[in-house]
């Protein structure tokens, strides 16, 4: 059997150099993603640092590409953005991707069709297109405590019942309500009703 090669100083230096290259790449991805997420929310570094309970200088260091943050700092940043830590250091994907209608999953709840509109999962968020035929009713599923839901009526008329209150939505109307309670959707009209539901799930 061939004896193992000695792990000399030169080999150790090469390994150290490889590690440095990998870490530099991770730091660059982190900086790019953090900056992109912040700018996408139209917030300043100071505002995001406050949301993440971090010093303003720490946030600026993250976006510089030279930071070596602790796990606690990464967790604070991920929580502020409502994303996972993995997403903070992920490689950049293409700026755009076309998803044909046929590729978007549709779930049937009786006669009600629910089309998922987030092909790329976003932790803490769910967006659905809901089609309610005439006289159709759908019982909503309560989410985790603290969840908010925003229901927009696109066409027809929809009755939302939440916490015993009744809200009638026409095209263009929006109702914001607690998504952690019992609720239901009803179409009492004579034509198809279409709504969009945006659910912002509270982190446990």
SULSULKA-V290954 format. One line per field, one symbol per residue. ss: DSSP state (@ for helix, = for strand, . for the rest). phi: phi as a letter, one per 20 degrees, with the letter a starting at -180 (. if undefined). psi: psi as a letter, one per 40 degrees, with the letter a starting at -180 (. if undefined). A space follows every 10 residues. Layout:
ss = ???
phi = ???
psi = ???
//
This chain:
ss = ........@@ @@@@@@@@@@ @@@@@@@@@@ @@@@@@@@@@ ....@@@@@@ @....@@@@@ @@@@...... @@@@@@@@@@ @...@@@@.. .......... @@@..====. .=====.... ....====== ==....===. .......=== =====..=== ==..=====. ...=====.. ..====.... ..======== ....
phi = .fffffeeff ffffffffff fffffffffg ffffffffff eldeffffff felcfgffff ffffndecff ffffffffff emcefgffdf ffegfbbedf gfeefddedm eedcdfdcfe gdgnbbccdd ddfgmeccef dfefgnfdcc ddeebmccdd dblnedcddd gnfccdbfee cfbbccdeee cgdccddddd efff
psi = hhiiiigadd dddddddddd dddddddddd dddddddddd efiidddddd defiiddddd ddedeeigii dddddddddd efiiddddei ihiidihhhi ddehihhhgb ehhhhhegdh hhheihhihh hhiheihhhi hhaiheiiih hhhdiaihhh hhfeihhhhi heihhhihee ihiihhheae ihhhihhhhh hhi.
//
